[in-house]
């Protein structure tokens, strides 16, 4: 809607600065206006009044052309003024002052961004105020002017005139003028210069302004204030605003609160206007540049190399569509270099064939930076891309899906409620074609992985499921069948399929094929998908497949159970879970897998508490054979660490619960240690050790264990017979006997000699080479002297022992050996060498 204001010589008018107060008396004043002008807070009324009062130079009767002035104030709506000089008519009749020099200013206020302002030039329907006689404004009281709609009719005739005008040697000047304006709108308003156009007629100036406006969209053109004529333009074109953008009636550039503005960015000077024409000569510091219309030349430099500048001189349908329709879609509201990129995009869409998806996406991504408006051109582009979607989806799904997202945004702008149905149908049919017509399941799966992340997933899944049939499935090879099934399940999930039997039936077929191939990876992938279907009991289906096996020569049963436990790790995570699963197998009539499942459970057992609990659990399991139990206890026994005290109680449990006559070597060795620590068991020391030897004790050659065992034995205050038993027990096992003899001899002193006497007595009686060699080796290692050896011999009390050790002495020292220096052994007995 537009508002009107009429300023002229009249008898009765209004003061819009005082809420429309009536003003009486002959003279220039606002005759009438639309009431909303005064009530709107948007309008800067002092600026508007100043523009209404402005008189442009003219000569009566030779220079009586209308002047058009378009203002874009810092605050308030834009407005356009038709300054109409009224020719003096001495023969006119009426009650008004018969005087020359009259004029009418009619101002139109509103939004001019939907058409070009040059389309209002000379339109008497728009500028109706000049159609009335002077007497009308004296004889009729003012009244509120109504709001009105204005939509100029496009005139091809006028555009043809502009085209002819520019083609007549003015192309370069037009390009420079447009480039100048674009460059100025990159600057802050206070730093801008304006374009002065000097020509031989008002019509030519109007042609220049029309050609310049026509290089932009109507939105952009509406940002460019102009005046086909402005009296005393150098000073008049300047005004200031305060920090709030409000018009200041007095210019004071020394005031930091005032900032310079220009009333017009284009000012025309008709050469018939002698005073103003004389000032249309730019100096180095002039606030304007000059376009000499008569010379058809821009008197300034400008960058016009971009293709856009040549393009705007064509004045053909392509140019008209670009400026009037294409650019009008964007939220670019002033001259801007963005227009260069948009021309490239426009030319892309202007080709008979659209670009590839990736290039199209890049183009649409540029467009997405702008706030677009609905237009016929946008609808045309939208329709063309939609028509190409099937091809795009086949060639480049990733980028096409991004294109679709752009189209989704465009559909919202155009209020196209059918977009989802259109795009969904295209995507769904493309997906189904890949599966059922081209049988390219690898491509179809990749396609689906992307589709399922979009809003088209459910509809695409429905189309896929609708086309699935038994004949198709039966003709698929194993690999394709697996791919199809995974795709089927995902689509069933996406479509929220309610046909449970259909899914179960196909699941069973696929499971049987996977088990036949022992394809663990495919089973894993399938199980992930099936987890989304609570009505599919995958474990039940797997167990049923075990029962259906007529023979198990290929280990299918263990394969299936392993997979079930992989699916449900909790089965083997605790004894109770294991028991529950075993009971389930028993209920299913599957009784031959107990040991296999126990073995899996055994792998997760480590600590002593777990081992003891597991031994208790075994008692609850029926049907385990002796061989199976032996294997189980062997596995448990191997988990013990013989040097770790925490396993002592566990070792006793194993020894107690093990199958009869079974050897559990690790727990036997630990029990040997425990027998020395436990008072009750200590009394049955020899009995316990004799029983342990039946299990292979002592046999472990772990040096740490041997040291611990020997230390405990020598600290246990063994009796003479017990020590003799130990010596004879260890005699055939070098690591044990060597360590025992070494520890006895280390501890032997004149006061601590019982173990020494028992050792030599046992050795003399047994005459065992292993014992003799161990004694000789120890003495030789310490390099005992004859005196030291004799000191040891003196501790012996029995003749056989004395004679035996003399033989040892001869073996270590020899009959003619020289005297050896004092040694550690000598220090032990306090002797001197």
ZAMARGU-4260 file (C-alpha; in steps of 0.2 Angstrom, whole numbers, plus 5000, padded with zeros to 4 digits):
<rodrens>
0) 5000/5000/5000 | 5006/5018/4996 | 5002/5034/5004 | 5001/5051/4996 | 5006/5069/5000
5) 5002/5085/4990 | 5012/5101/4992 | 5007/5116/4982 | 5001/5134/4982 | 4984/5133/4991
10) 4972/5143/5002 | 4970/5129/5016 | 4982/5116/5021 | 4989/5106/5035 | 5005/5105/5046
15) 5010/5087/5047 | 5023/5092/5060 | 5009/5097/5071 | 4997/5082/5070 | 4989/5089/5054
20) 4984/5106/5061 | 4974/5116/5049 | 4984/5130/5041 | 4975/5145/5032 | 4981/5158/5020
25) 4987/5159/5003 | 5004/5151/5000 | 5014/5135/4998 | 5010/5122/5011 | 5005/5104/5012
30) 4988/5103/5004 | 4983/5086/5010 | 4991/5068/5014 | 4986/5051/5019 | 4983/5051/5037
35) 4995/5036/5041 | 5009/5047/5036 | 5007/5057/5052 | 5003/5042/5063 | 5017/5030/5058
40) 5032/5031/5069 | 5043/5025/5054 | 5042/5041/5044 | 5055/5055/5047 | 5043/5069/5045
45) 5055/5084/5045 | 5065/5075/5031 | 5049/5072/5022 | 5043/5090/5024 | 5060/5097/5018
50) 5059/5086/5002 | 5041/5092/4999 | 5045/5110/5000 | 5060/5108/4988 | 5058/5118/4972
55) 5068/5113/4956 | 5074/5126/4943 | 5063/5128/4928 | 5059/5141/4915 | 5041/5145/4910
60) 5036/5141/4897 | 5052/5133/4889 | 5059/5122/4903 | 5043/5114/4910 | 5048/5096/4912
65) 5043/5086/4927 | 5057/5082/4939 | 5057/5065/4948 | 5066/5063/4965 | 5067/5047/4974
70) 5072/5047/4992 | 5079/5032/5003 | 5080/5041/5020 | 5090/5034/5034 | 5074/5031/5044
75) 5056/5028/5037 | 5049/5023/5021 | 5056/5027/5004 | 5046/5040/4994 | 5046/5047/4977
80) 5042/5065/4972 | 5035/5071/4956 | 5039/5089/4954 | 5027/5097/4942 | 5030/5115/4936
85) 5013/5123/4932 | 5013/5133/4916 | 5005/5150/4919 | 4989/5152/4910 | 4982/5171/4910
90) 4965/5165/4904 | 4962/5153/4918 | 4946/5157/4928 | 4943/5154/4947 | 4945/5160/4964
95) 4964/5159/4966 | 4979/5171/4964 | 4983/5173/4946 | 5002/5172/4947 | 5016/5163/4938
100) 5029/5152/4945 | 5017/5139/4953 | 5022/5120/4955 | 5015/5104/4963 | 5025/5092/4972
105) 5016/5075/4974 | 5025/5062/4985 | 5021/5044/4985 | 5027/5034/5000 | 5029/5015/5002
110) 5039/5000/4997 | 5045/5002/4979 | 5055/4985/4979 | 5042/4976/4968 | 5044/4986/4952
115) 5056/4998/4944 | 5054/5016/4949 | 5057/5022/4931 | 5041/5013/4927 | 5032/5027/4936
120) 5039/5041/4925 | 5025/5050/4916 | 5011/5039/4923 | 4997/5052/4925 | 4987/5038/4934
125) 5000/5038/4948 | 5004/5057/4948 | 4986/5063/4947 | 4989/5079/4957 | 4996/5088/4942
130) 4980/5084/4932 | 4970/5096/4943 | 4969/5115/4939 | 4977/5127/4951 | 4960/5133/4956
135) 4956/5116/4963 | 4968/5118/4977 | 4960/5135/4982 | 4942/5131/4980 | 4942/5113/4989
140) 4946/5110/5007 | 4959/5097/5009 | 4954/5079/5014 | 4962/5064/5020 | 4970/5055/5005
145) 4967/5036/5004 | 4980/5022/5003 | 4981/5015/4986 | 4989/5000/4977 | 5001/5004/4963
150) 5007/4990/4951 | 5015/4998/4935 | 5011/4989/4919 | 5027/4983/4911 | 5030/4993/4895
155) 5041/4984/4882 | 5040/5000/4871 | 5049/5010/4885 | 5062/4996/4887 | 5065/4996/4868
160) 5068/5015/4869 | 5080/5012/4883 | 5089/4998/4873 | 5090/5010/4858 | 5096/5024/4869
165) 5110/5013/4876 | 5115/5005/4860 | 5118/5022/4852 | 5136/5023/4859 | 5132/5023/4877
170) 5136/5005/4883 | 5153/5009/4890 | 5146/5024/4900 | 5132/5013/4907 | 5144/5000/4912
175) 5155/5013/4921 | 5140/5021/4930 | 5134/5004/4936 | 5151/4999/4942 | 5153/5016/4951
180) 5137/5013/4961 | 5142/4995/4966 | 5159/5002/4972 | 5151/5016/4982 | 5139/5004/4991
185) 5153/4995/4998 | 5158/5011/5007 | 5150/5018/5023 | 5136/5031/5018 | 5146/5046/5025
190) 5160/5042/5013 | 5151/5039/4997 | 5151/5050/4981 | 5136/5052/4969 | 5134/5050/4950
195) 5130/5066/4941 | 5123/5064/4924 | 5123/5079/4913 | 5113/5078/4897 | 5104/5089/4884
200) 5086/5084/4890 | 5076/5078/4905 | 5071/5063/4894 | 5089/5057/4891 | 5092/5059/4910
205) 5077/5048/4913 | 5084/5035/4901 | 5100/5035/4909 | 5092/5032/4926 | 5081/5018/4919
210) 5096/5009/4911 | 5105/5010/4927 | 5091/5003/4938 | 5087/4990/4925 | 5105/4983/4928
215) 5099/4977/4945 | 5084/4969/4952 | 5069/4980/4958 | 5075/4977/4976 | 5092/4983/4973
220) 5086/4998/4962 | 5074/5003/4976 | 5090/5006/4987 | 5097/5019/4975 | 5090/5037/4978
225) 5090/5048/4962 | 5084/5065/4956 | 5082/5068/4938 | 5084/5086/4943 | 5090/5094/4959
230) 5092/5113/4961 | 5109/5118/4969 | 5114/5100/4969 | 5131/5102/4977 | 5124/5108/4993
235) 5106/5102/4992 | 5111/5084/4990 | 5120/5084/5007 | 5111/5082/5024 | 5115/5075/5041
240) 5108/5063/5053 | 5111/5060/5072 | 5117/5044/5080 | 5099/5038/5079 | 5098/5041/5060
245) 5086/5056/5062 | 5087/5070/5050 | 5095/5086/5056 | 5088/5102/5049 | 5105/5111/5051
250) 5121/5103/5044 | 5135/5104/5057 | 5149/5093/5052 | 5159/5099/5067 | 5147/5090/5078
255) 5153/5073/5081 | 5135/5067/5083 | 5131/5072/5065 | 5135/5061/5050 | 5134/5065/5032
260) 5121/5057/5020 | 5116/5060/5002 | 5099/5063/4996 | 5102/5055/4979 | 5116/5043/4973
265) 5111/5049/4955 | 5108/5067/4951 | 5103/5073/4933 | 5107/5090/4926 | 5098/5096/4911
270) 5110/5108/4901 | 5095/5120/4899 | 5097/5122/4918 | 5111/5135/4916 | 5115/5138/4934
275) 5116/5119/4939 | 5124/5115/4922 | 5138/5127/4926 | 5142/5117/4942 | 5142/5100/4934
280) 5161/5100/4932 | 5170/5089/4944 | 5186/5094/4953 | 5198/5083/4962 | 5188/5084/4978
285) 5171/5085/4971 | 5158/5075/4980 | 5152/5067/4963 | 5159/5060/4947 | 5152/5065/4930
290) 5144/5055/4916 | 5143/5067/4901 | 5127/5061/4892 | 5129/5072/4878 | 5147/5065/4875
295) 5140/5048/4879 | 5155/5045/4891 | 5159/5042/4909 | 5172/5055/4915 | 5179/5043/4928
300) 5188/5026/4929 | 5178/5010/4934 | 5182/4992/4934 | 5171/4984/4921 | 5180/4968/4916
305) 5167/4956/4924 | 5156/4948/4911 | 5141/4955/4921 | 5144/4973/4913 | 5144/4967/4895
310) 5128/4956/4900 | 5118/4971/4906 | 5120/4980/4889 | 5111/4967/4879 | 5093/4972/4884
315) 5086/4955/4878 | 5075/4942/4886 | 5089/4933/4895 | 5095/4950/4903 | 5077/4954/4908
320) 5074/4938/4916 | 5090/4939/4926 | 5087/4956/4932 | 5069/4957/4934 | 5065/4939/4940
325) 5081/4929/4945 | 5089/4943/4955 | 5072/4947/4963 | 5072/4931/4972 | 5087/4935/4983
330) 5087/4946/4999 | 5101/4957/4991 | 5094/4975/4994 | 5107/4986/4987 | 5120/4986/4973
335) 5133/4972/4977 | 5147/4962/4969 | 5137/4947/4974 | 5128/4950/4957 | 5144/4943/4948
340) 5142/4926/4956 | 5123/4926/4954 | 5125/4929/4935 | 5136/4913/4934 | 5123/4903/4943
345) 5110/4911/4931 | 5119/4906/4916 | 5121/4888/4923 | 5103/4886/4925 | 5100/4894/4908
350) 5109/4880/4899 | 5098/4866/4891 | 5105/4853/4902 | 5108/4854/4920 | 5125/4851/4927
355) 5131/4835/4936 | 5125/4833/4954 | 5141/4839/4962 | 5142/4855/4952 | 5123/4858/4955
360) 5126/4856/4973 | 5139/4869/4973 | 5128/4880/4964 | 5113/4877/4976 | 5125/4879/4991
365) 5129/4897/4985 | 5110/4900/4983 | 5107/4894/5001 | 5117/4908/5008 | 5103/4920/5003
370) 5085/4921/5009 | 5076/4917/4994 | 5058/4923/4989 | 5045/4913/4979 | 5045/4917/4960
375) 5041/4910/4944 | 5059/4908/4940 | 5062/4899/4956 | 5048/4887/4952 | 5055/4884/4935
380) 5072/4879/4942 | 5064/4868/4956 | 5054/4859/4943 | 5069/4855/4932 | 5079/4848/4946
385) 5065/4838/4952 | 5063/4830/4935 | 5082/4825/4935 | 5082/4818/4952 | 5081/4799/4946
390) 5096/4802/4935 | 5105/4811/4949 | 5102/4797/4962 | 5109/4784/4951 | 5124/4793/4947
395) 5129/4802/4963 | 5118/4798/4978 | 5128/4808/4991 | 5127/4824/4982 | 5110/4821/4976
400) 5103/4819/4994 | 5111/4836/4998 | 5103/4843/4983 | 5086/4836/4989 | 5089/4845/5006
405) 5090/4861/4996 | 5075/4857/4987 | 5066/4854/5003 | 5070/4871/5008 | 5064/4878/4992
410) 5048/4869/4994 | 5045/4878/5010 | 5047/4895/5002 | 5035/4890/4988 | 5023/4882/5000
415) 5024/4866/4990 | 5015/4853/5001 | 5018/4839/4989 | 5037/4839/4989 | 5038/4825/5002
420) 5028/4814/4991 | 5037/4818/4975 | 5054/4816/4982 | 5050/4800/4992 | 5043/4792/4977
425) 5059/4796/4967 | 5070/4789/4980 | 5060/4774/4984 | 5058/4769/4966 | 5077/4771/4963
430) 5081/4760/4978 | 5069/4746/4972 | 5076/4747/4955 | 5094/4744/4961 | 5088/4729/4971
435) 5075/4720/4960 | 5079/4726/4942 | 5098/4728/4942 | 5101/4715/4956 | 5116/4726/4962
440) 5115/4722/4980 | 5131/4730/4985 | 5126/4746/4977 | 5108/4744/4985 | 5116/4742/5002
445) 5127/4758/5000 | 5111/4767/4994 | 5101/4761/5009 | 5115/4766/5021 | 5112/4784/5016
450) 5093/4783/5013 | 5090/4776/5031 | 5097/4792/5038 | 5084/4803/5029 | 5065/4806/5031
455) 5063/4795/5015 | 5068/4779/5025 | 5051/4772/5029 | 5043/4774/5012 | 5059/4767/5003
460) 5058/4752/5015 | 5040/4749/5011 | 5043/4749/4992 | 5057/4737/4995 | 5047/4725/5006
465) 5032/4726/4994 | 5043/4720/4979 | 5051/4706/4989 | 5045/4688/4983 | 5050/4670/4985
470) 5056/4668/4967 | 5068/4682/4968 | 5075/4675/4984 | 5077/4657/4978 | 5088/4663/4963
475) 5100/4673/4974 | 5118/4666/4977 | 5123/4663/4995 | 5133/4680/4997 | 5119/4690/4988
480) 5106/4681/4999 | 5115/4686/5015 | 5116/4704/5008 | 5097/4704/5004 | 5092/4697/5021
485) 5102/4711/5030 | 5094/4723/5019 | 5077/4715/5022 | 5079/4716/5041 | 5084/4734/5041
490) 5070/4739/5029 | 5058/4729/5040 | 5064/4739/5055 | 5062/4755/5046 | 5045/4751/5040
495) 5039/4745/5057 | 5034/4729/5048 | 5020/4720/5058 | 5021/4703/5048 | 5031/4694/5061
500) 5029/4677/5053 | 5036/4683/5037 | 5052/4690/5046 | 5054/4674/5056 | 5052/4663/5041
505) 5066/4672/5031 | 5077/4673/5047 | 5076/4654/5049 | 5081/4651/5031 | 5096/4662/5032
510) 5102/4655/5049 | 5102/4638/5042 | 5113/4643/5027 | 5125/4653/5038 | 5127/4638/5050
515) 5130/4627/5035 | 5144/4639/5029 | 5150/4641/5047 | 5150/4660/5043 | 5153/4668/5060
520) 5155/4686/5053 | 5138/4685/5044 | 5130/4678/5059 | 5137/4693/5069 | 5130/4706/5057
525) 5113/4697/5056 | 5112/4696/5075 | 5115/4715/5076 | 5100/4718/5065 | 5089/4705/5073
530) 5091/4713/5090 | 5079/4727/5084 | 5065/4714/5082 | 5060/4708/5100 | 5048/4695/5093
535) 5062/4686/5085 | 5070/4673/5097 | 5087/4672/5089 | 5094/4660/5102 | 5079/4649/5101
540) 5081/4648/5082 | 5099/4643/5084 | 5095/4630/5097 | 5082/4623/5086 | 5095/4621/5072
545) 5105/4610/5083 | 5091/4598/5086 | 5088/4598/5067 | 5106/4592/5063 | 5107/4574/5059
550) 5125/4572/5061 | 5138/4584/5068 | 5154/4578/5059 | 5159/4596/5055 | 5157/4603/5073
555) 5141/4613/5069 | 5134/4611/5086 | 5149/4618/5095 | 5150/4632/5081 | 5132/4637/5086
560) 5134/4636/5105 | 5150/4647/5103 | 5140/4659/5093 | 5126/4659/5106 | 5138/4663/5120
565) 5146/4676/5110 | 5129/4684/5108 | 5126/4683/5126 | 5143/4684/5136 | 5133/4683/5152
570) 5131/4664/5149 | 5149/4661/5154 | 5151/4676/5165 | 5145/4667/5181 | 5142/4649/5187
575) 5123/4652/5190 | 5122/4659/5172 | 5131/4643/5165 | 5119/4632/5175 | 5104/4641/5169
580) 5110/4639/5151 | 5114/4620/5154 | 5096/4618/5161 | 5089/4626/5145 | 5099/4614/5134
585) 5093/4600/5144 | 5075/4606/5142 | 5078/4607/5123 | 5084/4589/5123 | 5102/4594/5120
590) 5112/4585/5133 | 5129/4582/5124 | 5136/4600/5126 | 5139/4601/5145 | 5158/4599/5144
595) 5160/4611/5130 | 5150/4625/5139 | 5160/4621/5155 | 5176/4623/5145 | 5170/4640/5139
600) 5166/4645/5157 | 5183/4639/5163 | 5192/4652/5152 | 5185/4666/5162 | 5189/4659/5179
605) 5205/4665/5187 | 5205/4669/5206 | 5204/4656/5220 | 5186/4661/5225 | 5180/4658/5207
610) 5189/4641/5207 | 5182/4635/5223 | 5164/4641/5219 | 5166/4632/5202 | 5170/4616/5211
615) 5155/4618/5221 | 5145/4621/5205 | 5151/4605/5197 | 5142/4595/5210 | 5125/4602/5203
620) 5129/4596/5186 | 5123/4578/5182 | 5130/4567/5169 | 5149/4572/5169 | 5160/4557/5165
625) 5176/4553/5175 | 5186/4558/5160 | 5177/4575/5159 | 5179/4578/5177 | 5198/4574/5176
630) 5200/4586/5161 | 5190/4600/5171 | 5201/4597/5187 | 5216/4597/5177 | 5211/4614/5169
635) 5207/4621/5187 | 5223/4614/5194 | 5233/4623/5180 | 5226/4640/5185 | 5235/4639/5202
640) 5251/4648/5205 | 5262/4637/5217 | 5271/4652/5225 | 5256/4662/5229 | 5249/4660/5246
645) 5231/4665/5241 | 5229/4648/5232 | 5233/4637/5248 | 5215/4634/5253 | 5210/4632/5234
650) 5224/4619/5232 | 5217/4609/5247 | 5199/4610/5239 | 5205/4603/5223 | 5215/4589/5232
655) 5199/4585/5242 | 5187/4585/5227 | 5197/4578/5213 | 5192/4562/5205 | 5200/4547/5214
660) 5218/4543/5209 | 5219/4559/5199 | 5235/4568/5199 | 5234/4587/5202 | 5252/4592/5202
665) 5250/4611/5205 | 5238/4609/5220 | 5249/4594/5226 | 5264/4606/5227 | 5255/4619/5236
670) 5248/4606/5248 | 5266/4601/5252 | 5269/4619/5258 | 5252/4620/5268 | 5256/4604/5277
675) 5271/4612/5285 | 5261/4627/5290 | 5246/4618/5297 | 5249/4611/5315 | 5236/4597/5312
680) 5243/4592/5296 | 5261/4594/5302 | 5259/4579/5313 | 5255/4568/5297 | 5269/4576/5287
685) 5276/4560/5281 | 5259/4552/5277 | 5254/4568/5267 | 5270/4569/5257 | 5269/4550/5253
690) 5252/4553/5246 | 5257/4568/5237 | 5271/4559/5228 | 5258/4548/5220 | 5253/4563/5210
695) 5270/4567/5205 | 5277/4578/5219 | 5290/4584/5220 | 5292/4588/5201 | 5290/4606/5198
700) 5307/4614/5195 | 5302/4632/5199 | 5317/4638/5209 | 5307/4650/5219 | 5295/4636/5225
705) 5310/4625/5229 | 5318/4638/5240 | 5301/4641/5249 | 5298/4623/5252 | 5316/4619/5258
710) 5316/4634/5269 | 5299/4628/5277 | 5306/4611/5279 | 5322/4616/5288 | 5312/4628/5299
715) 5299/4615/5304 | 5311/4606/5316 | 5309/4590/5307 | 5313/4574/5317 | 5329/4564/5312
720) 5317/4551/5303 | 5307/4565/5295 | 5323/4573/5288 | 5329/4556/5282 | 5313/4554/5273
725) 5315/4571/5265 | 5333/4568/5260 | 5328/4551/5252 | 5313/4559/5244 | 5323/4573/5236
730) 5338/4562/5232 | 5333/4558/5214 | 5328/4576/5210 | 5344/4586/5208 | 5336/4604/5210
735) 5328/4599/5227 | 5343/4589/5234 | 5355/4602/5229 | 5345/4616/5237 | 5342/4605/5253
740) 5361/4601/5255 | 5366/4618/5252 | 5354/4625/5265 | 5359/4612/5278 | 5377/4615/5276
745) 5374/4634/5277 | 5366/4632/5293 | 5378/4620/5301 | 5388/4625/5316 | 5395/4616/5331
750) 5379/4620/5340 | 5367/4617/5325 | 5373/4601/5318 | 5359/4589/5319 | 5353/4591/5301
755) 5371/4589/5296 | 5374/4573/5305 | 5357/4566/5298 | 5362/4571/5281 | 5379/4562/5281
760) 5372/4547/5290 | 5358/4545/5277 | 5370/4548/5263 | 5383/4535/5270 | 5369/4522/5273
765) 5361/4525/5256 | 5377/4527/5246 | 5367/4538/5233 | 5377/4546/5219 | 5365/4560/5218
770) 5367/4565/5236 | 5386/4562/5236 | 5388/4573/5221 | 5377/4586/5228 | 5388/4587/5244
775) 5405/4587/5234 | 5398/4600/5222 | 5393/4612/5237 | 5410/4609/5246 | 5420/4612/5229
780) 5409/4627/5226 | 5415/4635/5242 | 5433/4629/5240 | 5434/4622/5257 | 5452/4619/5265
785) 5457/4603/5273 | 5455/4610/5290 | 5438/4616/5286 | 5433/4599/5279 | 5441/4591/5295
790) 5430/4603/5306 | 5415/4596/5297 | 5420/4578/5299 | 5424/4581/5318 | 5405/4585/5320
795) 5401/4567/5315 | 5399/4554/5328 | 5396/4537/5319 | 5411/4528/5311 | 5402/4525/5295
800) 5398/4543/5293 | 5416/4548/5297 | 5423/4536/5284 | 5410/4542/5271 | 5414/4560/5274
805) 5433/4557/5273 | 5430/4550/5255 | 5421/4566/5252 | 5436/4576/5258 | 5447/4567/5247
810) 5436/4570/5232 | 5435/4589/5236 | 5453/4592/5242 | 5464/4578/5237 | 5479/4570/5247
815) 5493/4582/5241 | 5483/4598/5240 | 5492/4614/5246 | 5485/4624/5261 | 5470/4634/5255
820) 5467/4652/5262 | 5454/4656/5275 | 5437/4655/5268 | 5419/4659/5273 | 5417/4641/5280
825) 5432/4644/5291 | 5424/4660/5297 | 5409/4650/5301 | 5419/4639/5313 | 5430/4652/5320
830) 5446/4643/5313 | 5462/4651/5306 | 5469/4645/5290
</rodrens>
